[in-house]
Amino acid sequence: MNHSATGAAATFRNRYGASPLHLLLVLASFALAVYAGIRLLKGDTLGVVIWFVGAALLHDLVLLPFYSVTDRAAQWLCRGNREPGRGLNQPSVNYLRVPTFVAGVLFLVWWPLILRQGGQYTADTSLSADGFLARWLLITAALFLASALVLVVRTWLRLRPEREKNRAQARARRATK
């Protein structure tokens, strides 16, 4: 009996490409998305549709070209000494991409408060809307600082064997003199 269960699970995995648990989780996420869509569209359907179309157009016509150009500029800045046959995509550019992405997501979530357009925030939460710009700038600076520190440490660790080899060669030359 155990052999047939293993055979059935293996057959399912071969046909589906993942475990049955994966299929169950995907179906549950689709059910949750359908439920959220029904709840969302129950109120102002036209407003929601206009918002989605506007967001898609804003992304495709404004934001995508903007961050594609800035990413190419960052790749150009981080190009360094390129090895033959190596593409534009330098690993060091990721140390700019990650903090920029996180800072961008934080800005996207909190932009009304960062730009002091919170409206009813203080009335609804009894909290002050002051300081969001300063906090966002501090978080962004900390993200870039942490990314720069990781880049420096990884570069130092990567170059350490080469430095040790050069020191060993220098000691060997001095020993032969």
C-alpha positions in Angstrom: 0.0 0.0 0.0 2.8 2.4 0.8 4.5 1.6 -2.5 1.3 2.6 -4.5 1.0 5.8 -2.5 4.6 6.7 -3.3 4.0 5.7 -6.9 0.8 7.9 -7.1 2.7 10.8 -5.5 5.6 10.4 -7.9 3.2 10.2 -10.9 1.4 13.3 -9.7 4.7 15.2 -9.2 5.9 14.2 -12.6 2.7 15.3 -14.3 2.0 18.5 -12.3 5.6 19.4 -11.7 5.3 20.0 -7.9 3.8 18.4 -4.8 0.1 18.2 -4.1 0.6 20.7 -1.3 1.8 23.2 -3.9 -1.4 22.7 -5.9 -3.5 23.1 -2.8 -1.8 26.4 -1.9 -2.1 27.8 -5.4 -5.8 26.9 -5.4 -6.2 28.5 -2.0 -4.5 31.7 -3.2 -6.7 31.9 -6.2 -9.8 31.5 -4.0 -8.5 34.3 -1.8 -7.9 36.5 -4.8 -11.4 35.8 -6.2 -12.9 36.6 -2.8 -10.9 39.9 -2.5 -11.9 40.8 -6.1 -15.6 40.2 -5.4 -15.4 42.3 -2.2 -13.5 45.0 -3.9 -15.8 45.3 -6.9 -19.0 45.2 -4.8 -18.7 48.9 -4.1 -17.4 51.3 -6.7 -16.8 49.0 -9.7 -16.1 51.7 -12.2 -13.7 53.5 -9.9 -11.8 50.3 -9.2 -11.5 49.5 -12.9 -10.4 53.1 -13.7 -7.8 52.8 -10.9 -6.4 49.5 -12.3 -6.3 50.8 -15.9 -4.7 54.0 -14.8 -2.1 52.2 -12.6 -1.3 49.9 -15.5 -0.9 52.8 -18.0 1.2 54.8 -15.5 3.5 51.9 -14.9 3.9 50.9 -18.6 4.2 54.4 -20.0 6.0 56.3 -17.3 7.6 54.2 -14.6 8.9 51.3 -16.7 10.9 53.5 -19.1 12.1 55.6 -16.1 13.5 52.7 -14.1 14.8 51.0 -17.2 16.9 54.0 -18.0 18.1 54.5 -14.4 19.0 50.8 -14.2 21.1 51.1 -17.4 22.8 54.2 -15.9 23.5 52.2 -12.7 24.9 49.3 -14.8 27.1 51.8 -16.7 28.4 53.3 -13.5 29.2 49.9 -12.0 30.8 48.5 -15.1 34.3 48.5 -13.8 36.9 46.4 -15.7 34.7 44.2 -17.7 36.0 40.8 -18.7 35.7 39.7 -22.3 32.4 38.0 -23.1 30.7 39.4 -20.0 27.4 41.3 -20.4 26.3 44.6 -19.1 24.7 43.1 -16.0 27.4 43.5 -13.3 26.8 42.0 -9.9 27.8 45.2 -8.1 24.8 47.0 -9.6 22.6 44.8 -7.3 24.0 46.8 -4.3 22.2 49.8 -5.8 19.1 47.9 -7.0 18.1 46.4 -3.7 18.1 49.5 -1.5 16.5 51.5 -4.3 13.7 48.9 -4.7 13.0 48.7 -1.0 13.0 52.5 -0.7 10.7 52.7 -3.7 8.3 50.3 -2.2 8.3 52.2 1.1 7.7 55.4 -0.8 4.9 53.8 -2.8 3.1 52.6 0.4 3.6 55.8 2.4 3.7 58.5 -0.2 0.7 60.5 0.9 2.2 60.9 4.4 5.8 61.4 3.1 4.6 64.2 0.8 2.3 65.6 3.6 -1.0 64.8 1.8 -2.3 62.5 4.5 -5.7 64.3 4.7 -7.6 62.5 7.5 -4.6 60.5 8.9 -4.4 62.5 12.2 -8.2 62.5 12.6 -8.5 58.8 11.9 -5.5 57.5 13.9 -5.0 60.2 16.6 -1.3 60.1 15.5 0.8 62.9 14.1 1.5 62.9 10.4 4.8 64.8 10.9 8.2 63.2 10.4 7.4 60.7 7.7 9.7 62.3 5.1 12.6 62.4 7.6 12.0 58.8 8.6 11.8 57.7 5.0 15.0 59.5 4.2 16.8 58.0 7.2 15.6 54.5 6.3 16.7 55.0 2.7 20.1 56.3 3.8 20.5 53.3 6.2 19.6 50.9 3.3 22.2 52.4 1.0 24.8 52.4 3.9 24.1 48.8 4.7 24.3 47.8 1.1 27.6 49.7 0.7 29.0 47.9 3.8 28.0 44.5 2.4 29.7 45.4 -0.9 32.9 46.5 0.8 33.1 43.4 3.0 32.3 41.0 0.1 34.9 42.8 -2.1 37.5 42.6 0.7 36.8 38.9 1.2 36.9 38.1 -2.5 40.3 39.9 -2.9 41.8 38.4 0.3 43.1 35.2 -1.4 44.8 37.3 -4.1 46.4 39.6 -1.5 47.6 36.5 0.5 49.1 35.0 -2.7 50.9 38.3 -3.5 52.3 38.4 0.1 53.5 34.8 -0.2 55.2 35.5 -3.5 56.9 38.6 -1.9 58.1 36.5 1.1 59.4 33.9 -1.3 61.3 36.5 -3.3 62.8 38.0 -0.1 63.8 34.6 1.1 65.8 33.9 -2.1 67.7 37.1 -1.9 
